[in-house]
Amino acid sequence: MYEDILLPFDGSDGAAETLHHAAEIAHWADATIHVLFVADTTRDSVTVVEKRVVDALVREGKGIVEEAEKTLDTLGVDYDSDVVQGNPAPTVVEYAERYDYDVIVMPTHGREGVSRYLIGSVTEKVIRLSSVPVLTARMQPDERLVFPYEDILLPTDGSATATHAAEHGLSFAAALDATVHVLSVVDDTSLNLDVRSTVSGRNSEQAGTDAVDDLVSEAETRGVSNTVRHVEHGSPIEVILDTIESNEIHAVVMGTTGRRGSDRILLGSVAEKTARSAPVPVITVRRDE
């Protein structure tokens, strides 16, 4: 499913952990990892004098990439690498689309250093902009990444965007023989306690149930034999995080939507918040309007 994996890399602890996770996926998929370092020419501290400062960034990037290559050699994974200059987030996105990569793998944070493109806000820009699926992994000291994924969570609101992402998630789950948890959240946190809100809540719950049933049926047609239905009430991001914890979920697949530069995300900013806060990898799949 993933033959070519793009790994933006800055050598930070989070990036190193994600490199190992990407290597596990590459072993399973018999894939090639393409290590990319972007020399951030937009940094305020960069002053170009006859290109010498930029050249220094590139040289440092080459050293960081070489360390990644040594690790991948040890892990026995096929790889290649590149060092480019530019504005990090759009450069990663354009690079992934130009060379038709199957997935971008990046951590949701990285320490300050020669490149800042692995730090939250820029990773989130990649999520918003990329037509290539993006796998993000948050690394905290007490967290570990697990692969193969045995339990995959697919949040859905029944929209075309959620369905598009679910198709990707179901294909992945079928290849892994994973259990799929289909979740619809009835967001009643904004409802008032009156008759109209009660009716609206009932309609929302029925819509959520229908969305889950439709996705479970699609899972069966795609060869996913193990599915679990979840229709829950509450704040979407809180319910997603609770479902991850209570069901020992290993990965989440969910959709984003919008045109270039759009900040609109499925379920408001829930995909973005999930990628930032979930203790497991999150694969975001964008559907263009």
PAPAPA-423595 format. One record per atom (N, C-alpha, C, O): x, y, z. Coordinates in steps of 0.02 Angstrom, whole numbers, padded with zeros to 5 digits, always signed. Layout:
N
XYZ...
! end
This chain:
289
+00041-00061+00000+00000+00000+00000+00043+00063+00000+00028+00111-00035+00095+00062+00039+00142+00118+00041+00209+00094+00012+00249+00063+00046+00220+00109-00051+00283+00089-00083+00337+00142-00076+00397+00126-00074+00317+00205-00071+00365+00260-00065+00344+00305-00008+00291+00337-00010+00385+00307+00043+00371+00345+00104+00417+00406+00108+00478+00398+00105+00388+00465+00114+00429+00526+00121+00436+00541+00196+00386+00547+00232+00498+00548+00218+00512+00561+00288+00550+00627+00296+00611+00627+00292+00515+00683+00307+00550+00745+00324+00587+00735+00390+00558+00708+00438+00649+00756+00394+00691+00735+00451+00736+00792+00472+00768+00824+00431+00739+00804+00539+00783+00856+00565+00831+00831+00618+00868+00871+00648+00830+00765+00632+00877+00737+00680+00857+00743+00752+00894+00721+00795+00799+00772+00767+00777+00779+00836+00756+00712+00864+00749+00663+00827+00746+00709+00930+00725+00646+00961+00659+00621+00932+00652+00562+00918+00611+00666+00923+00548+00646+00895+00555+00620+00824+00523+00571+00806+00597+00652+00784+00609+00630+00716+00642+00562+00715+00626+00520+00673+00689+00550+00761+00723+00486+00764+00675+00429+00781+00679+00376+00751+00630+00441+00828+00580+00391+00846+00535+00377+00786+00518+00319+00773+00515+00429+00751+00471+00421+00694+00507+00384+00637+00475+00346+00600+00572+00396+00630+00611+00359+00580+00607+00284+00593+00597+00245+00546+00614+00264+00655+00609+00192+00670+00539+00165+00654+00532+00109+00629+00489+00205+00669+00420+00183+00654+00410+00178+00579+00380+00130+00555+00434+00227+00542+00429+00224+00469+00465+00163+00442+00443+00132+00393+00521+00145+00473+00559+00086+00451+00518+00022+00461+00521-00023+00420+00481+00019+00517+00438-00039+00528+00385-00045+00474+00372-00099+00448+00355+00012+00456+00305+00011+00403+00337-00009+00337+00308-00047+00298+00397+00018+00324+00433+00002+00261+00449-00072+00257+00442-00102+00203+00470-00103+00312+00483-00175+00312+00419-00213+00294+00421-00259+00253+00364-00194+00325+00301-00229+00312+00278-00220+00240+00254-00267+00209+00285-00159+00213+00260-00144+00147+00312-00155+00092+00296-00146+00033+00373-00176+00110+00428-00181+00062+00436-00115+00025+00441-00113-00036+00439-00061+00064+00439+00007+00036+00508+00039+00041+00552+00014+00075+00516+00094+00006+00576+00135+00009+00561+00198+00049+00510+00231+00038+00606+00216+00095+00600+00278+00132+00643+00331+00099+00702+00320+00084+00613+00389+00087+00649+00445+00056+00658+00498+00109+00610+00532+00128+00719+00506+00134+00734+00553+00187+00743+00623+00156+00783+00632+00110+00707+00672+00183+00710+00740+00156+00728+00789+00212+00695+00791+00264+00779+00829+00200+00794+00885+00244+00782+00950+00207+00807+00959+00151+00744+00995+00237+00730+01060+00207+00770+01113+00246+00757+01125+00305+00819+01143+00213+00856+01199+00242+00810+01260+00242+00794+01287+00189+00790+01281+00300+00738+01332+00308+00766+01402+00292+00797+01433+00335+00756+01424+00232+00781+01489+00210+00736+01547+00231+00750+01605+00216+00680+01531+00267+00635+01584+00290+00651+01606+00360+00619+01653+00385+00698+01575+00394+00714+01592+00463+00738+01664+00469+00776+01688+00427+00714+01697+00521+00733+01767+00531+00808+01775+00541+00837+01827+00525+00840+01722+00568+00911+01728+00583+00956+01716+00522+01017+01724+00526+00925+01697+00466+00965+01682+00407+00980+01746+00368+00934+01782+00348+01043+01760+00359+01065+01815+00316+01110+01786+00262+01162+01757+00277+01089+01793+00200+01125+01763+00145+01178+01811+00120+01162+01866+00097+01240+01792+00124+01296+01831+00098+01332+01787+00048+01369+01742+00067+01321+01800-00016+01350+01759-00069+01336+01685-00057+01378+01642-00071+01277+01672-00032+01251+01605-00022+01288+01565+00033+01275+01506+00041+01332+01596+00069+01372+01558+00117+01331+01532+00176+01343+01476+00199+01283+01572+00200+01242+01549+00256+01197+01493+00235+01191+01443+00270+01166+01499+00177+01124+01446+00152+01164+01383+00141+01141+01328+00158+01225+01389+00114+01268+01332+00105+01283+01297+00171+01288+01236+00175+01290+01337+00224+01303+01308+00290+01243+01268+00314+01252+01214+00343+01183+01293+00302+01122+01256+00320+01119+01191+00281+01101+01139+00309+01136+01193+00218+01134+01133+00176+01186+01083+00201+01171+01023+00205+01245+01106+00218+01297+01061+00243+01275+01027+00308+01284+00967+00317+01245+01067+00353+01221+01038+00415+01165+00988+00401+01162+00935+00433+01122+01004+00353+01069+00958+00334+01096+00892+00308+01070+00839+00323+01149+00896+00268+01179+00836+00241+01207+00791+00297+01202+00730+00293+01235+00823+00348+01259+00784+00405+01202+00749+00442+01209+00691+00462+01146+00785+00450+01088+00755+00484+01060+00697+00443+01042+00645+00471+01057+00706+00377+01031+00654+00334+01076+00593+00335+01052+00536+00334+01141+00604+00338+01188+00547+00340+01177+00505+00403+01183+00444+00400+01161+00538+00459+01146+00500+00520+01084+00457+00511+01081+00400+00534+01034+00485+00477+00974+00446+00463+00990+00386+00419+00964+00331+00429+01032+00397+00370+01051+00343+00324+01087+00287+00361+01076+00228+00347+01130+00304+00409+01165+00253+00449+01114+00211+00487+01121+00150+00491+01064+00244+00516+01012+00207+00553+00974+00161+00507+00961+00103+00525+00955+00185+00449+00917+00144+00402+00959+00087+00375+00932+00032+00363+01024+00098+00367+01069+00042+00349+01066-00012+00402+01060-00072+00387+01070+00009+00465+01067-00039+00520+01001-00077+00521+00999-00136+00537+00947-00041+00505+00881-00071+00507+00866-00112+00444+00815-00147+00441+00908-00107+00395+00899-00147+00334+00842-00124+00290+00806-00165+00261+00833-00058+00286+00777-00030+00246+00805+00004+00184+00857+00038+00187+00771-00004+00128+00790+00032+00067+00775+00106+00076+00723+00124+00104+00820+00149+00053+00810+00220+00062+00848+00259+00008+00892+00233-00025+00828+00323+00002+00869+00373-00031+00859+00438+00006+00819+00440+00054+00892+00492-00013+00888+00554+00026+00898+00614-00018+00923+00610-00075+00878+00672+00009+00886+00735-00027+00889+00791+00024+00858+00788+00077+00925+00844+00007+00928+00905+00046+00909+00963+00000+00941+00973-00052+00857+01000+00019+00833+01055-00023+00826+01118+00019+00828+01115+00081+00819+01174-00014+00808+01238+00020+00737+01262+00008+00707+01247-00044+00710+01299+00057+00644+01327+00046+00606+01340+00110+00632+01333+00165+00543+01359+00101+00496+01368+00155+00471+01299+00175+00438+01266+00134+00484+01275+00235+00478+01204+00251+00411+01171+00234+00410+01122+00196+00355+01196+00260+00291+01160+00250+00272+01155+00177+00261+01099+00153+00268+01210+00139+00251+01202+00068+00302+01164+00028+00285+01130-00021+00366+01167+00049+00417+01129+00014+00406+01054+00022+00412+01017-00026+00390+01033+00083+00376+00962+00096+00317+00940+00054+00319+00888+00022+00263+00980+00054+00203+00962+00017+00216+00959-00058+00197+00910-00091+00249+01009-00085+00263+01010-00157+00309+00952-00177+00300+00922-00229+00357+00937-00134+00403+00881-00148+00365+00815-00150+00375+00774-00195+00321+00805-00101+00283+00743-00098+00238+00735-00159+00231+00680-00186+00207+00789-00180+00162+00785-00237+00200+00779-00303+00177+00743-00348+00256+00813-00309+00295+00810-00371+00319+00740-00385+00318+00717-00442+00342+00705-00333+00370+00638-00342+00321+00582-00325+00340+00524-00321+00258+00600-00315+00203+00551-00308+00215+00501-00251+00210+00441-00261+00232+00527-00193+00240+00484-00135+00173+00459-00110+00121+00491-00122+00174+00402-00076+00112+00372-00051+00091+00399+00017+00032+00401+00032+00140+00419+00057+00125+00445+00124+00184+00487+00147+00241+00473+00131+00168+00538+00187+00219+00579+00221+00217+00559+00294+00164+00557+00325+00275+00544+00323+00278+00525+00394+00319+00578+00431+00377+00590+00413+00290+00608+00482+00325+00659+00520+00300+00663+00592+00241+00651+00604+00343+00681+00639+00321+00690+00708+00284+00756+00715+00290+00801+00673+00247+00762+00769+00209+00823+00780+00248+00875+00819+00221+00929+00834+00310+00860+00836+00351+00911+00868+00424+00894+00856+00441+00836+00841+00466+00943+00862+00538+00933+00856+00572+00990+00894+00542+01043+00903+00632+00980+00916+00664+01033+00955+00690+01087+00908+00701+01076+00849+00700+01146+00935+00726+01201+00896+00796+01183+00870+00835+01152+00906+00810+01203+00810+00875+01187+00782+00881+01216+00713+00852+01269+00698+00919+01182+00670+00931+01209+00604+00867+01212+00563+00862+01252+00516+00818+01171+00580+00755+01172+00543+00697+01170+00593+00700+01134+00643+00643+01208+00579+00586+01211+00624+00524+01178+00595+00470+01185+00623+00531+01144+00540+00472+01120+00505+00439+01060+00538+00385+01040+00517+00470+01030+00589+00438+00975+00623+00401+00997+00685+00372+00956+00721+00401+01061+00700+00367+01086+00759+00293+01097+00742+00276+01119+00687+00250+01080+00790+00178+01077+00782+00147+01117+00727+00117+01089+00682+00152+01184+00730+00113+01225+00685+00131+01212+00612+00087+01216+00569+00193+01197+00598+00213+01186+00528+00191+01117+00506+00170+01108+00448+00194+01068+00550+00168+01002+00534+00093+01007+00518+00068+00975+00472+00058+01049+00556-00013+01058+00544-00026+01091+00476-00076+01077+00444+00020+01134+00454+00014+01163+00387+00020+01109+00334-00015+01110+00283+00065+01061+00345+00072+01006+00298+00007+00966+00296-00016+00946+00242-00024+00954+00354-00087+00918+00357-00140+00955+00315-00177+00923+00278-00143+01020+00322-00193+01060+00286-00181+01060+00211-00228+01058+00172-00117+01064+00191-00100+01076+00121-00093+01013+00080-00105+01015+00019-00074+00958+00110-00051+00900+00072-00109+00859+00044-00155+00842+00080-00105+00845-00021-00151+00797-00051-00127+00726-00041-00164+00678-00054-00066+00718-00017-00037+00653+00001-00055+00639+00074-00048+00684+00115-00078+00579+00091-00092+00564+00161-00031+00578+00206+00026+00567+00186-00045+00602+00266+00008+00621+00313-00001+00580+00377-00053+00582+00409+00051+00543+00395+00051+00505+00457+00093+00545+00508+00153+00554+00498+00061+00568+00560+00096+00605+00612+00097+00563+00676+00051+00526+00691+00152+00571+00713+00159+00534+00775+00185+00580+00829+00238+00610+00822+00147+00586+00883+00169+00626+00940+00212+00584+00985+00193+00528+01004+00270+00609+01002+00315+00570+01045+00323+00605+01113+00350+00660+01118+00300+00570+01164+00312+00591+01233+00354+00537+01267+00356+00480+01244+00389+00555+01322+00434+00507+01354+00401+00440+01372+00434+00388+01372+00337+00442+01390+00304+00380+01412+00264+00346+01357+00225+00301+01372+00272+00367+01295+00233+00339+01240+00277+00298+01194+00336+00313+01184+00248+00245+01165+00283+00202+01118+00239+00191+01057+00178+00184+01063+00270+00189+00999+00233+00176+00938+00231+00101+00926+00281+00066+00934+00172+00076+00906+00162+00005+00896+00147-00009+00823+00105+00026+00792+00180-00059+00794+00164-00081+00727+00179-00156+00722+00230-00178+00750+00138-00196+00689+00079-00177+00649+00021-00152+00693+00015-00171+00751-00020-00109+00664-00079-00084+00698-00131-00140+00700-00152-00166+00649-00153-00157+00761-00203-00210+00768-00273-00181+00775-00322-00214+00758-00279-00119+00799-00344-00086+00807-00338-00015+00779-00298+00025+00802-00380-00001+00729-00378+00064+00694-00445+00099+00704-00498+00069+00694-00442+00162+00723-00502+00202+00735-00517+00246+00674-00474+00282+00650-00580+00243+00650-00602+00285+00595-00660+00329+00620-00717+00306+00621-00646+00391+00640-00701+00437+00657-00738+00457+00593-00707+00466+00540-00804+00463+00598-00843+00483+00539-00902+00527+00560-00931+00518+00613-00918+00574+00515-00980+00613+00524-01026+00602+00464-01075+00638+00456-01010+00552+00424-01052+00537+00366-01039+00580+00305-01071+00570+00253-00993+00627+00310-00979+00672+00255-00938+00637+00201-00909+00584+00212-00935+00669+00142-00894+00643+00088-00820+00642+00108-00782+00598+00088-00800+00692+00148-00730+00695+00171-00714+00636+00215-00662+00604+00207-00758+00620+00263-00747+00564+00308-00747+00498+00269-00707+00454+00284-00791+00493+00221-00795+00432+00181-00732+00422+00140-00706+00366+00134-00706+00477+00112-00644+00473+00073-00586+00449+00116-00548+00406+00095-00580+00476+00177-00527+00455+00222-00537+00383+00244-00490+00344+00250-00600+00364+00255-00615+00296+00278-00595+00244+00225-00573+00189+00243-00603+00261+00162-00582+00214+00109-00508+00199+00115-00487+00141+00107-00469+00250+00129-00397+00240+00139-00385+00197+00201-00345+00150+00200-00420+00214+00255-00411+00177+00317-00432+00104+00311-00400+00060+00339-00485+00091+00275-00509+00023+00266-00460-00019+00225-00449-00078+00239-00432+00012+00173-00382-00024+00133-00322-00042+00176-00295-00098+00171-00301+00005+00218-00244-00007+00262-00261-00062+00312-00221-00107+00324-00321-00058+00342-00342-00108+00391-00347-00177+00360-00328-00227+00392-00373-00181+00300-00380-00246+00267-00311-00277+00255-00301-00337+00264-00263-00235+00234-00196-00260+00221-00163-00284+00285-00123-00331+00284-00179-00252+00341-00150-00271+00406-00190-00324+00443-00168-00350+00494-00250-00340+00417-00297-00384+00452-00312-00356+00522-00314-00393+00571-00323-00290+00524-00335-00256+00588-00410-00251+00602-00452-00257+00558-00425-00241+00666-00494-00226+00686-00507-00152+00675-00466-00109+00694-00564-00136+00645-00582-00066+00632-00636-00044+00682-00688-00077+00689-00622+00010+00717-00671+00041+00761-00699+00103+00725-00663+00150+00711-00764+00101+00712-00797+00157+00678-00832+00199+00730-00875+00175+00768-00815+00263+00732-00840+00308+00784-00877+00368+00754-00851+00402+00710-00936+00380+00779-00971+00442+00764-00986+00477+00830-01011+00446+00878-00970+00541+00833-00979+00580+00894-01038+00627+00886-01039+00669+00840-01088+00621+00929-01143+00668+00930-01122+00726+00975-01120+00721+01036-01105+00782+00942-01079+00840+00979-01138+00879+01008-01164+00925+00977-01157+00860+01069-01213+00893+01102-01190+00945+01152-01229+00969+01193-01126+00963+01150-01100+01011+01198-01127+01081+01185-01127+01123+01230-01152+01094+01124-01177+01160+01108-01252+01164+01109-01281+01217+01095-01286+01108+01125-01359+01108+01124-01388+01139+01188-01361+01129+01243-01442+01175+01180-01478+01203+01237-01531+01153+01260-01555+01112+01221-01549+01157+01323-01598+01110+01350-01668+01134+01336-01704+01156+01382-01689+01131+01274-01758+01146+01256-01781+01095+01205-01743+01050+01186-01843+01100+01183-01873+01050+01140-01835+01046+01074-01822+00991+01049-01818+01104+01046-01784+01103+00981-01717+01068+00986-01698+01031+00940-01681+01079+01040-01617+01047+01049-01625+00972+01058-01584+00933+01034-01678+00951+01093-01691+00880+01103-01703+00845+01036-01676+00792+01023-01744+00876+00994-01758+00849+00928-01694+00847+00887-01680+00798+00853-01656+00902+00889-01594+00906+00851-01545+00852+00874-01511+00821+00834-01543+00840+00941-01499+00789+00967-01518+00720+00943-01475+00679+00926-01584+00706+00941-01607+00640+00916-01589+00632+00843-01566+00578+00822-01599+00685+00804-01582+00681+00733-01507+00670+00723-01486+00632+00680-01466+00704+00764-01394+00697+00760-01373+00626+00777-01329+00598+00745-01404+00598+00828-01386+00529+00847-01405+00480+00792-01367+00433+00778-01463+00490+00760-01483+00445+00706-01435+00452+00647-01416+00403+00615-01415+00515+00632-01368+00526+00578-01301+00492+00593-01270+00463+00549-01279+00497+00655-01217+00464+00675-01221+00389+00670-01174+00357+00646-01277+00361+00692-01287+00288+00686-01286+00266+00614-01256+00216+00596-01320+00305+00571-01322+00288+00499-01251+00291+00469-01232+00248+00429-01213+00342+00489-01144+00349+00463-01101+00289+00483-01062+00264+00443-01109+00267+00545-01071+00209+00569-01092+00146+00531-01050+00107+00509-01157+00136+00524-01182+00077+00489-01157+00075+00417-01137+00022+00392-01159+00132+00383-01136+00135+00314-01062+00116+00309-01042+00080+00263-01022+00141+00356-00950+00127+00353-00935+00054+00371-00889+00025+00342-00972+00026+00417-00963-00044+00434-00981-00088+00374-00946-00138+00360-01034-00071+00338-01052-00108+00278-00997-00104+00225-00980-00153+00192-00968-00044+00217-00913-00035+00170-00852-00076+00191-00816-00103+00149-00840-00079+00257-00784-00119+00282-00792-00192+00262-00743-00225+00243-00852-00218+00268-00864-00288+00252-00851-00301+00178-00823-00353+00160-00871-00254+00135-00860-00264+00063-00786-00261+00045-00765-00287-00006-00746-00228+00088-00675-00222+00075-00634-00275+00111-00572-00272+00113-00667-00324+00140-00632-00380+00170-00610-00370+00241-00569-00408+00266-00636-00319+00275-00621-00308+00346-00672-00347+00386-00731-00330+00387-00650-00399+00419-00697-00445+00452-00713-00425+00524-00766-00443+00550-00669-00387+00556-00680-00368+00626-00694-00293+00631-00650-00253+00617-00754-00276+00651-00773-00206+00659-00808-00196+00726-00840-00242+00752-00800-00136+00753-00833-00118+00816-00867-00051+00806-00836-00004+00781-00930-00046+00824-00969+00015+00816-00965+00057+00879-00968+00031+00934-00957+00124+00870-00958+00170+00926-01000+00231+00906-00983+00265+00857-01053+00246+00942-01089+00309+00936-01090+00340+01006-01123+00314+01051-01055+00396+01013-01045+00425+01079-01067+00498+01079-01070+00531+01026-01083+00524+01138-01101+00594+01147-01044+00631+01182-01009+00604+01224-01036+00695+01162-00987+00737+01195-00946+00778+01147-00964+00786+01089-00892+00805+01172-00846+00844+01132-00807+00796+01086-00777+00749+01111-00805+00808+01020-00773+00760+00975-00702+00742+00994-00685+00683+00996-00659+00792+01007-00590+00776+01022-00584+00736+01086-00543+00690+01090-00624+00753+01137-00621+00716+01200-00644+00644+01191-00615+00598+01219-00697+00635+01151-00722+00567+01139-00672+00526+01100-00661+00467+01115-00641+00556+01050-00590+00520+01011-00533+00498+01057-00512+00440+01053-00508+00542+01099-00453+00524+01144-00474+00471+01194-00435+00426+01210-00535+00476+01219-00560+00425+01266-00567+00357+01231-00552+00305+01260-00589+00358+01169-00597+00295+01131-00529+00263+01117-00523+00202+01120-00480+00305+01102-00412+00278+01092-00388+00242+01155-00361+00187+01150-00398+00274+01213-00373+00245+01275-00411+00183+01296-00382+00132+01315-00478+00186+01292-00519+00131+01318-00519+00070+01273-00536+00015+01295-00499+00079+01209-00500+00022+01163-00430+00003+01138-00423-00037+01092-00379+00032+01169-00310+00017+01151-00299+00023+01076-00271-00021+01043-00321+00080+01049-00314+00094+00978-00240+00106+00961-00204+00137+01000-00218+00081+00904-00148+00089+00883-00139+00145+00832-00083+00171+00825-00192+00164+00796-00187+00218+00747-00256+00245+00731-00306+00210+00739-00258+00307+00708-00320+00341+00689-00312+00363+00616-00260+00387+00596-00366+00354+00577-00367+00380+00509-00428+00425+00503-00484+00404+00517-00417+00488+00483-00472+00535+00478-00459+00586+00423-00402+00593+00399-00510+00623+00403-00506+00665+00345-00498+00739+00359-00518+00764+00412-00468+00774+00312-00466+00846+00311-00495+00869+00245-00500+00830+00197-00515+00932+00242-00545+00957+00181-00526+01029+00170-00509+01065+00217-00529+01051+00106-00518+01121+00092-00474+01132+00032-00442+01086+00006-00472+01194+00011-00427+01215-00043-00360+01234-00014-00352+01237+00047-00312+01246-00057-00246+01269-00035-00253+01330+00010-00288+01378-00006-00220+01327+00067-00222+01384+00111-00282+01385+00158-00286+01428+00202-00328+01338+00148-00387+01337+00191-00370+01310+00259-00329+01264+00266-00401+01338+00311-00390+01314+00379-00446+01267+00401-00447+01245+00458-00493+01252+00356-00550+01213+00377-00533+01139+00379-00504+01111+00332-00550+01107+00434-00533+01038+00446-00598+01001+00463-00645+01030+00491-00601+00937+00446-00658+00896+00462-00676+00903+00536-00632+00902+00579-00741+00911+00551-00764+00920+00619-00731+00981+00652-00708+00978+00709-00728+01037+00613-00695+01097+00637-00620+01088+00634-00592+01082+00580-00588+01088+00691-00515+01078+00694-00498+01012+00728-00443+01005+00755-00545+00965+00728-00535+00904+00766-00478+00862+00738-00439+00833+00776-00472+00858+00672-00417+00818+00643-00350+00847+00664-00303+00811+00682-00346+00913+00662-00284+00946+00681-00269+00935+00755-00212+00920+00774-00320+00942+00797-00310+00932+00869-00293+00859+00884-00253+00845+00929-00324+00813+00848-00309+00742+00859-00237+00727+00841-00202+00692+00878-00214+00753+00784-00145+00742+00764-00096+00770+00815-00042+00742+00826-00115+00824+00847-00071+00857+00895-00071+00822+00963-00020+00822+00998-00128+00792+00982-00135+00769+01051-00143+00694+01059-00136+00669+01115-00157+00657+01007-00167+00585+01014-00102+00549+01031-00050+00567+01004-00104+00500+01076-00043+00463+01094-00026+00408+01045+00017+00366+01060-00059+00406+00987-00046+00356+00936-00041+00391+00868-00062+00448+00862-00012+00358+00818-00008+00389+00752-00077+00407+00724-00126+00372+00734-00079+00464+00689-00141+00487+00657-00126+00497+00583-00079+00533+00565-00165+00465+00541-00158+00472+00469-00214+00517+00445-00273+00499+00450-00196+00576+00419-00246+00622+00392-00247+00617+00316-00195+00614+00284-00307+00617+00289-00316+00610+00217-00359+00668+00193-00416+00675+00216-00333+00709+00149-00369+00768+00127-00413+00753+00067-00394+00716+00021-00472+00783+00068-00516+00781+00010-00525+00852-00014-00550+00894+00023-00506+00867-00076-00514+00934-00103-00586+00949-00117-00625+00906-00136-00605+01012-00106-00672+01034-00122-00681+01038-00197-00735+01055-00221
! end
